[in-house]
């Protein structure tokens, strides 16, 4: 038997306040809300080709929520415009827009301290 992984179905984003996370991902970020996991505090949001699940790990026997340490990069058409729109909604950035040499990025946190990146690639990825 060989293992063949064919993709990533979703990425979990821990929260200690599910309702607050739903308001942030659906309202502030404007992501399409797809599905709630029954009565459980977990809701799926679609970000292009990636599904993000805001979930309270304590309801799934995993202990209290702690923020992710690695950021999730969210693709946008224009980092400067997206950053300005989020700042108007009160989102604070922990790293202002910067040029990596192949893309523009700006780093902010969700209400639970999970790092997120606004990302705009302007150079083709290395082969």
C-alpha positions as CSV (number, residue, x, y, z in Angstrom):
1,X,0.0,0.0,0.0
2,X,1.3,3.4,-0.8
3,X,0.0,6.7,0.6
4,X,-1.0,9.3,-1.9
5,X,-2.0,12.7,-0.6
6,X,-4.0,14.5,-3.2
7,X,-4.5,17.9,-1.6
8,X,-5.3,19.9,1.5
9,X,-9.0,20.1,2.4
10,X,-8.9,22.8,5.0
11,X,-6.7,24.6,7.6
12,X,-7.9,25.1,11.1
13,X,-7.7,28.5,12.8
14,X,-8.1,28.2,16.6
15,X,-10.4,30.6,18.5
16,X,-11.5,31.0,22.1
17,X,-14.6,32.9,20.9
18,X,-16.3,31.3,17.9
19,X,-18.9,34.1,17.4
20,X,-16.1,36.7,17.4
21,X,-14.1,34.7,14.9
22,X,-17.2,34.3,12.6
23,X,-17.7,38.0,12.7
24,X,-14.0,38.6,11.8
25,X,-13.6,36.1,9.0
26,X,-17.1,36.6,7.5
27,X,-17.5,40.3,8.2
28,X,-14.2,42.0,8.5
29,X,-12.4,39.9,6.0
30,X,-15.5,39.3,3.9
31,X,-14.9,35.6,3.3
32,X,-17.7,33.5,2.1
33,X,-19.2,31.5,5.0
34,X,-19.7,28.0,3.9
35,X,-20.8,25.7,6.6
36,X,-21.0,25.4,10.4
37,X,-20.2,22.0,11.8
38,X,-23.6,21.2,13.3
39,X,-23.9,22.6,16.8
40,X,-20.1,22.6,17.3
41,X,-18.2,25.9,17.4
42,X,-16.5,25.4,14.0
43,X,-17.4,27.3,10.8
44,X,-15.9,27.1,7.3
45,X,-14.9,30.1,5.3
46,X,-13.7,30.0,1.7
47,X,-10.6,32.0,0.7
48,X,-10.1,31.3,-3.0
49,X,-8.9,27.7,-3.2
50,X,-8.4,27.3,0.6
51,X,-11.0,26.6,3.2
52,X,-10.3,28.1,6.6
53,X,-12.1,26.7,9.7
54,X,-12.5,28.9,12.7
55,X,-12.9,26.5,15.5
56,X,-12.8,26.3,19.3
57,X,-10.4,23.4,20.0
58,X,-11.7,23.0,23.6
59,X,-15.1,21.7,22.2
60,X,-13.1,19.0,20.4
61,X,-11.2,17.8,23.4
62,X,-8.0,19.6,22.4
63,X,-7.6,22.0,25.3
64,X,-7.8,25.8,25.3
65,X,-7.2,27.7,22.0
66,X,-3.7,29.0,21.5
67,X,-2.8,31.1,18.5
68,X,-1.0,29.6,15.5
69,X,2.6,30.6,15.3
70,X,2.9,30.4,11.5
71,X,0.9,32.8,9.4
72,X,-1.6,32.0,6.6
73,X,-1.0,34.1,3.5
74,X,-4.2,35.5,1.9
75,X,-3.9,36.4,-1.7
76,X,-5.1,39.9,-2.7
77,X,-4.9,41.9,-5.9
78,X,-3.4,44.9,-4.1
79,X,-1.9,44.8,-0.6
80,X,-1.9,48.5,-0.2
81,X,-5.6,48.8,-1.0
82,X,-6.5,45.7,1.1
83,X,-4.5,47.0,4.0
84,X,-6.1,50.4,3.9
85,X,-9.6,48.8,3.9
86,X,-8.7,46.6,6.9
87,X,-7.2,49.6,8.8
88,X,-10.5,51.5,8.2
89,X,-12.2,48.6,10.1
90,X,-9.8,48.9,13.0
91,X,-7.5,46.0,12.1
92,X,-3.9,46.7,13.4
93,X,-0.9,45.5,11.5
94,X,2.1,44.0,13.2
95,X,4.2,44.4,10.1
96,X,3.5,47.1,7.6
97,X,3.6,46.5,3.8
98,X,7.0,45.3,2.7
99,X,8.6,44.0,-0.6
100,X,10.1,40.6,-0.4
101,X,11.6,40.9,-3.9
102,X,8.9,38.8,-5.5
103,X,5.8,39.9,-3.6
104,X,4.2,42.6,-1.4
105,X,3.1,41.5,2.1
106,X,1.6,43.0,5.2
107,X,1.1,41.0,8.5
108,X,-1.9,41.4,10.9
109,X,-3.5,39.3,13.6
110,X,-7.0,38.0,14.0
111,X,-8.8,38.7,17.3
112,X,-7.2,35.5,18.8
113,X,-3.7,36.5,17.8
114,X,-3.4,34.2,14.8
115,X,-1.1,35.8,12.2
116,X,-2.4,36.4,8.7
117,X,-0.6,37.9,5.7
118,X,-2.0,40.0,2.9
119,X,0.0,38.7,-0.1
120,X,0.4,40.0,-3.6
121,X,2.9,38.2,-5.9
122,X,4.3,40.3,-8.7
123,X,7.0,38.1,-10.0
124,X,6.6,34.5,-11.2
125,X,7.4,31.8,-8.7
126,X,10.8,30.2,-9.1
127,X,10.8,27.0,-11.1
